[in-house]
Amino acid sequence: MLRLNCFFQAKDQKSYVTALKAAVDLTEKSQKHEGNIAYDVFSSATRPDVFIICETWENQEVLDKHAATPEFKEDVRIMNECGVLKVEQFVF
């Protein structure tokens, strides 16, 4: 099982809103992907420019399939244009 924590920090408030919309869109689609165990996005209670996407996948193969989808590529592109996205991956 794989767990990813994807931390996002926006350039500005307008970028935050745009990136959060992309993150929510990606979350809704990713929850339906094969091998997804959990997928959600959370806004920081202490930093108005930060959110995190938490993902859990059955294995690397299904994660790779997820990362190859058009929606993943598009929504991650939007987030990267709006700020900095840092990913931590843990294997269970």
Chimera marker file (.cmm) of the C-alpha trace (Angstrom):
<marker_set name="trace">
<marker id="1" x="0.000" y="0.000" z="0.000" r="1" g="1" b="0" radius="0.5"/>
<marker id="2" x="1.231" y="3.514" z="-0.832" r="1" g="1" b="0" radius="0.5"/>
<marker id="3" x="0.393" y="6.790" z="0.904" r="1" g="1" b="0" radius="0.5"/>
<marker id="4" x="1.050" y="10.170" z="-0.691" r="1" g="1" b="0" radius="0.5"/>
<marker id="5" x="0.855" y="13.535" z="1.011" r="1" g="1" b="0" radius="0.5"/>
<marker id="6" x="0.841" y="16.301" z="-1.594" r="1" g="1" b="0" radius="0.5"/>
<marker id="7" x="1.433" y="19.711" z="-0.012" r="1" g="1" b="0" radius="0.5"/>
<marker id="8" x="0.442" y="22.788" z="-2.038" r="1" g="1" b="0" radius="0.5"/>
<marker id="9" x="1.364" y="26.424" z="-1.342" r="1" g="1" b="0" radius="0.5"/>
<marker id="10" x="-0.199" y="29.091" z="-3.567" r="1" g="1" b="0" radius="0.5"/>
<marker id="11" x="1.489" y="32.164" z="-5.057" r="1" g="1" b="0" radius="0.5"/>
<marker id="12" x="-1.491" y="34.337" z="-4.094" r="1" g="1" b="0" radius="0.5"/>
<marker id="13" x="-5.166" y="34.090" z="-3.155" r="1" g="1" b="0" radius="0.5"/>
<marker id="14" x="-6.445" y="33.929" z="-6.744" r="1" g="1" b="0" radius="0.5"/>
<marker id="15" x="-3.994" y="31.101" z="-7.461" r="1" g="1" b="0" radius="0.5"/>
<marker id="16" x="-5.126" y="29.305" z="-4.301" r="1" g="1" b="0" radius="0.5"/>
<marker id="17" x="-8.760" y="29.321" z="-5.439" r="1" g="1" b="0" radius="0.5"/>
<marker id="18" x="-7.821" y="28.082" z="-8.919" r="1" g="1" b="0" radius="0.5"/>
<marker id="19" x="-5.555" y="25.327" z="-7.573" r="1" g="1" b="0" radius="0.5"/>
<marker id="20" x="-8.073" y="24.198" z="-4.960" r="1" g="1" b="0" radius="0.5"/>
<marker id="21" x="-10.734" y="23.866" z="-7.663" r="1" g="1" b="0" radius="0.5"/>
<marker id="22" x="-8.330" y="21.673" z="-9.674" r="1" g="1" b="0" radius="0.5"/>
<marker id="23" x="-7.511" y="19.620" z="-6.559" r="1" g="1" b="0" radius="0.5"/>
<marker id="24" x="-11.186" y="19.020" z="-5.776" r="1" g="1" b="0" radius="0.5"/>
<marker id="25" x="-11.845" y="18.073" z="-9.404" r="1" g="1" b="0" radius="0.5"/>
<marker id="26" x="-8.940" y="15.627" z="-9.349" r="1" g="1" b="0" radius="0.5"/>
<marker id="27" x="-10.070" y="14.214" z="-6.004" r="1" g="1" b="0" radius="0.5"/>
<marker id="28" x="-13.598" y="13.510" z="-7.240" r="1" g="1" b="0" radius="0.5"/>
<marker id="29" x="-12.269" y="11.674" z="-10.311" r="1" g="1" b="0" radius="0.5"/>
<marker id="30" x="-9.426" y="9.877" z="-8.511" r="1" g="1" b="0" radius="0.5"/>
<marker id="31" x="-11.716" y="8.378" z="-5.884" r="1" g="1" b="0" radius="0.5"/>
<marker id="32" x="-13.190" y="6.296" z="-8.734" r="1" g="1" b="0" radius="0.5"/>
<marker id="33" x="-9.843" y="5.069" z="-10.097" r="1" g="1" b="0" radius="0.5"/>
<marker id="34" x="-8.969" y="1.398" z="-9.840" r="1" g="1" b="0" radius="0.5"/>
<marker id="35" x="-6.832" y="0.660" z="-6.785" r="1" g="1" b="0" radius="0.5"/>
<marker id="36" x="-7.708" y="3.838" z="-4.917" r="1" g="1" b="0" radius="0.5"/>
<marker id="37" x="-8.237" y="3.250" z="-1.200" r="1" g="1" b="0" radius="0.5"/>
<marker id="38" x="-8.559" y="6.870" z="-0.056" r="1" g="1" b="0" radius="0.5"/>
<marker id="39" x="-8.211" y="10.293" z="-1.681" r="1" g="1" b="0" radius="0.5"/>
<marker id="40" x="-9.148" y="13.667" z="-0.223" r="1" g="1" b="0" radius="0.5"/>
<marker id="41" x="-8.076" y="17.298" z="-0.105" r="1" g="1" b="0" radius="0.5"/>
<marker id="42" x="-7.810" y="19.364" z="3.098" r="1" g="1" b="0" radius="0.5"/>
<marker id="43" x="-7.381" y="23.117" z="3.572" r="1" g="1" b="0" radius="0.5"/>
<marker id="44" x="-5.009" y="24.316" z="6.276" r="1" g="1" b="0" radius="0.5"/>
<marker id="45" x="-6.662" y="25.801" z="9.350" r="1" g="1" b="0" radius="0.5"/>
<marker id="46" x="-3.639" y="28.008" z="10.029" r="1" g="1" b="0" radius="0.5"/>
<marker id="47" x="-2.321" y="29.010" z="6.576" r="1" g="1" b="0" radius="0.5"/>
<marker id="48" x="-4.731" y="30.470" z="3.998" r="1" g="1" b="0" radius="0.5"/>
<marker id="49" x="-2.336" y="29.667" z="1.131" r="1" g="1" b="0" radius="0.5"/>
<marker id="50" x="-1.901" y="25.931" z="1.859" r="1" g="1" b="0" radius="0.5"/>
<marker id="51" x="-3.826" y="22.722" z="1.249" r="1" g="1" b="0" radius="0.5"/>
<marker id="52" x="-2.883" y="19.045" z="1.204" r="1" g="1" b="0" radius="0.5"/>
<marker id="53" x="-4.046" y="16.126" z="-0.900" r="1" g="1" b="0" radius="0.5"/>
<marker id="54" x="-3.830" y="12.781" z="0.930" r="1" g="1" b="0" radius="0.5"/>
<marker id="55" x="-3.924" y="9.648" z="-1.218" r="1" g="1" b="0" radius="0.5"/>
<marker id="56" x="-3.734" y="5.925" z="-0.498" r="1" g="1" b="0" radius="0.5"/>
<marker id="57" x="-3.241" y="3.375" z="-3.296" r="1" g="1" b="0" radius="0.5"/>
<marker id="58" x="-3.100" y="-0.417" z="-3.391" r="1" g="1" b="0" radius="0.5"/>
<marker id="59" x="0.288" y="-0.520" z="-5.154" r="1" g="1" b="0" radius="0.5"/>
<marker id="60" x="2.685" y="1.319" z="-7.467" r="1" g="1" b="0" radius="0.5"/>
<marker id="61" x="1.068" y="-0.097" z="-10.610" r="1" g="1" b="0" radius="0.5"/>
<marker id="62" x="-2.331" y="1.491" z="-9.934" r="1" g="1" b="0" radius="0.5"/>
<marker id="63" x="-0.658" y="4.734" z="-8.823" r="1" g="1" b="0" radius="0.5"/>
<marker id="64" x="1.237" y="4.849" z="-12.122" r="1" g="1" b="0" radius="0.5"/>
<marker id="65" x="-2.024" y="4.314" z="-14.052" r="1" g="1" b="0" radius="0.5"/>
<marker id="66" x="-3.617" y="7.146" z="-12.071" r="1" g="1" b="0" radius="0.5"/>
<marker id="67" x="-0.685" y="9.467" z="-12.824" r="1" g="1" b="0" radius="0.5"/>
<marker id="68" x="-1.025" y="8.699" z="-16.554" r="1" g="1" b="0" radius="0.5"/>
<marker id="69" x="-4.663" y="9.831" z="-16.790" r="1" g="1" b="0" radius="0.5"/>
<marker id="70" x="-5.526" y="13.042" z="-18.661" r="1" g="1" b="0" radius="0.5"/>
<marker id="71" x="-7.281" y="14.528" z="-15.620" r="1" g="1" b="0" radius="0.5"/>
<marker id="72" x="-4.243" y="13.961" z="-13.419" r="1" g="1" b="0" radius="0.5"/>
<marker id="73" x="-1.915" y="15.608" z="-15.936" r="1" g="1" b="0" radius="0.5"/>
<marker id="74" x="-4.220" y="18.591" z="-16.456" r="1" g="1" b="0" radius="0.5"/>
<marker id="75" x="-5.094" y="19.261" z="-12.815" r="1" g="1" b="0" radius="0.5"/>
<marker id="76" x="-1.473" y="18.860" z="-11.662" r="1" g="1" b="0" radius="0.5"/>
<marker id="77" x="-0.389" y="21.246" z="-14.444" r="1" g="1" b="0" radius="0.5"/>
<marker id="78" x="-2.855" y="23.839" z="-13.120" r="1" g="1" b="0" radius="0.5"/>
<marker id="79" x="-1.644" y="23.396" z="-9.538" r="1" g="1" b="0" radius="0.5"/>
<marker id="80" x="2.005" y="23.731" z="-10.588" r="1" g="1" b="0" radius="0.5"/>
<marker id="81" x="1.192" y="26.986" z="-12.413" r="1" g="1" b="0" radius="0.5"/>
<marker id="82" x="-0.498" y="28.338" z="-9.272" r="1" g="1" b="0" radius="0.5"/>
<marker id="83" x="2.181" y="27.555" z="-6.701" r="1" g="1" b="0" radius="0.5"/>
<marker id="84" x="4.497" y="24.896" z="-5.341" r="1" g="1" b="0" radius="0.5"/>
<marker id="85" x="3.470" y="21.244" z="-5.029" r="1" g="1" b="0" radius="0.5"/>
<marker id="86" x="5.624" y="18.963" z="-2.845" r="1" g="1" b="0" radius="0.5"/>
<marker id="87" x="4.944" y="15.221" z="-2.684" r="1" g="1" b="0" radius="0.5"/>
<marker id="88" x="5.905" y="12.788" z="0.086" r="1" g="1" b="0" radius="0.5"/>
<marker id="89" x="5.424" y="9.051" z="-0.557" r="1" g="1" b="0" radius="0.5"/>
<marker id="90" x="5.321" y="6.307" z="2.043" r="1" g="1" b="0" radius="0.5"/>
<marker id="91" x="5.154" y="2.544" z="1.489" r="1" g="1" b="0" radius="0.5"/>
<marker id="92" x="3.226" y="0.319" z="3.918" r="1" g="1" b="0" radius="0.5"/>
<link id1="1" id2="2" r="1" g="1" b="0" radius="0.2"/>
<link id1="2" id2="3" r="1" g="1" b="0" radius="0.2"/>
<link id1="3" id2="4" r="1" g="1" b="0" radius="0.2"/>
<link id1="4" id2="5" r="1" g="1" b="0" radius="0.2"/>
<link id1="5" id2="6" r="1" g="1" b="0" radius="0.2"/>
<link id1="6" id2="7" r="1" g="1" b="0" radius="0.2"/>
<link id1="7" id2="8" r="1" g="1" b="0" radius="0.2"/>
<link id1="8" id2="9" r="1" g="1" b="0" radius="0.2"/>
<link id1="9" id2="10" r="1" g="1" b="0" radius="0.2"/>
<link id1="10" id2="11" r="1" g="1" b="0" radius="0.2"/>
<link id1="11" id2="12" r="1" g="1" b="0" radius="0.2"/>
<link id1="12" id2="13" r="1" g="1" b="0" radius="0.2"/>
<link id1="13" id2="14" r="1" g="1" b="0" radius="0.2"/>
<link id1="14" id2="15" r="1" g="1" b="0" radius="0.2"/>
<link id1="15" id2="16" r="1" g="1" b="0" radius="0.2"/>
<link id1="16" id2="17" r="1" g="1" b="0" radius="0.2"/>
<link id1="17" id2="18" r="1" g="1" b="0" radius="0.2"/>
<link id1="18" id2="19" r="1" g="1" b="0" radius="0.2"/>
<link id1="19" id2="20" r="1" g="1" b="0" radius="0.2"/>
<link id1="20" id2="21" r="1" g="1" b="0" radius="0.2"/>
<link id1="21" id2="22" r="1" g="1" b="0" radius="0.2"/>
<link id1="22" id2="23" r="1" g="1" b="0" radius="0.2"/>
<link id1="23" id2="24" r="1" g="1" b="0" radius="0.2"/>
<link id1="24" id2="25" r="1" g="1" b="0" radius="0.2"/>
<link id1="25" id2="26" r="1" g="1" b="0" radius="0.2"/>
<link id1="26" id2="27" r="1" g="1" b="0" radius="0.2"/>
<link id1="27" id2="28" r="1" g="1" b="0" radius="0.2"/>
<link id1="28" id2="29" r="1" g="1" b="0" radius="0.2"/>
<link id1="29" id2="30" r="1" g="1" b="0" radius="0.2"/>
<link id1="30" id2="31" r="1" g="1" b="0" radius="0.2"/>
<link id1="31" id2="32" r="1" g="1" b="0" radius="0.2"/>
<link id1="32" id2="33" r="1" g="1" b="0" radius="0.2"/>
<link id1="33" id2="34" r="1" g="1" b="0" radius="0.2"/>
<link id1="34" id2="35" r="1" g="1" b="0" radius="0.2"/>
<link id1="35" id2="36" r="1" g="1" b="0" radius="0.2"/>
<link id1="36" id2="37" r="1" g="1" b="0" radius="0.2"/>
<link id1="37" id2="38" r="1" g="1" b="0" radius="0.2"/>
<link id1="38" id2="39" r="1" g="1" b="0" radius="0.2"/>
<link id1="39" id2="40" r="1" g="1" b="0" radius="0.2"/>
<link id1="40" id2="41" r="1" g="1" b="0" radius="0.2"/>
<link id1="41" id2="42" r="1" g="1" b="0" radius="0.2"/>
<link id1="42" id2="43" r="1" g="1" b="0" radius="0.2"/>
<link id1="43" id2="44" r="1" g="1" b="0" radius="0.2"/>
<link id1="44" id2="45" r="1" g="1" b="0" radius="0.2"/>
<link id1="45" id2="46" r="1" g="1" b="0" radius="0.2"/>
<link id1="46" id2="47" r="1" g="1" b="0" radius="0.2"/>
<link id1="47" id2="48" r="1" g="1" b="0" radius="0.2"/>
<link id1="48" id2="49" r="1" g="1" b="0" radius="0.2"/>
<link id1="49" id2="50" r="1" g="1" b="0" radius="0.2"/>
<link id1="50" id2="51" r="1" g="1" b="0" radius="0.2"/>
<link id1="51" id2="52" r="1" g="1" b="0" radius="0.2"/>
<link id1="52" id2="53" r="1" g="1" b="0" radius="0.2"/>
<link id1="53" id2="54" r="1" g="1" b="0" radius="0.2"/>
<link id1="54" id2="55" r="1" g="1" b="0" radius="0.2"/>
<link id1="55" id2="56" r="1" g="1" b="0" radius="0.2"/>
<link id1="56" id2="57" r="1" g="1" b="0" radius="0.2"/>
<link id1="57" id2="58" r="1" g="1" b="0" radius="0.2"/>
<link id1="58" id2="59" r="1" g="1" b="0" radius="0.2"/>
<link id1="59" id2="60" r="1" g="1" b="0" radius="0.2"/>
<link id1="60" id2="61" r="1" g="1" b="0" radius="0.2"/>
<link id1="61" id2="62" r="1" g="1" b="0" radius="0.2"/>
<link id1="62" id2="63" r="1" g="1" b="0" radius="0.2"/>
<link id1="63" id2="64" r="1" g="1" b="0" radius="0.2"/>
<link id1="64" id2="65" r="1" g="1" b="0" radius="0.2"/>
<link id1="65" id2="66" r="1" g="1" b="0" radius="0.2"/>
<link id1="66" id2="67" r="1" g="1" b="0" radius="0.2"/>
<link id1="67" id2="68" r="1" g="1" b="0" radius="0.2"/>
<link id1="68" id2="69" r="1" g="1" b="0" radius="0.2"/>
<link id1="69" id2="70" r="1" g="1" b="0" radius="0.2"/>
<link id1="70" id2="71" r="1" g="1" b="0" radius="0.2"/>
<link id1="71" id2="72" r="1" g="1" b="0" radius="0.2"/>
<link id1="72" id2="73" r="1" g="1" b="0" radius="0.2"/>
<link id1="73" id2="74" r="1" g="1" b="0" radius="0.2"/>
<link id1="74" id2="75" r="1" g="1" b="0" radius="0.2"/>
<link id1="75" id2="76" r="1" g="1" b="0" radius="0.2"/>
<link id1="76" id2="77" r="1" g="1" b="0" radius="0.2"/>
<link id1="77" id2="78" r="1" g="1" b="0" radius="0.2"/>
<link id1="78" id2="79" r="1" g="1" b="0" radius="0.2"/>
<link id1="79" id2="80" r="1" g="1" b="0" radius="0.2"/>
<link id1="80" id2="81" r="1" g="1" b="0" radius="0.2"/>
<link id1="81" id2="82" r="1" g="1" b="0" radius="0.2"/>
<link id1="82" id2="83" r="1" g="1" b="0" radius="0.2"/>
<link id1="83" id2="84" r="1" g="1" b="0" radius="0.2"/>
<link id1="84" id2="85" r="1" g="1" b="0" radius="0.2"/>
<link id1="85" id2="86" r="1" g="1" b="0" radius="0.2"/>
<link id1="86" id2="87" r="1" g="1" b="0" radius="0.2"/>
<link id1="87" id2="88" r="1" g="1" b="0" radius="0.2"/>
<link id1="88" id2="89" r="1" g="1" b="0" radius="0.2"/>
<link id1="89" id2="90" r="1" g="1" b="0" radius="0.2"/>
<link id1="90" id2="91" r="1" g="1" b="0" radius="0.2"/>
<link id1="91" id2="92" r="1" g="1" b="0" radius="0.2"/>
</marker_set>
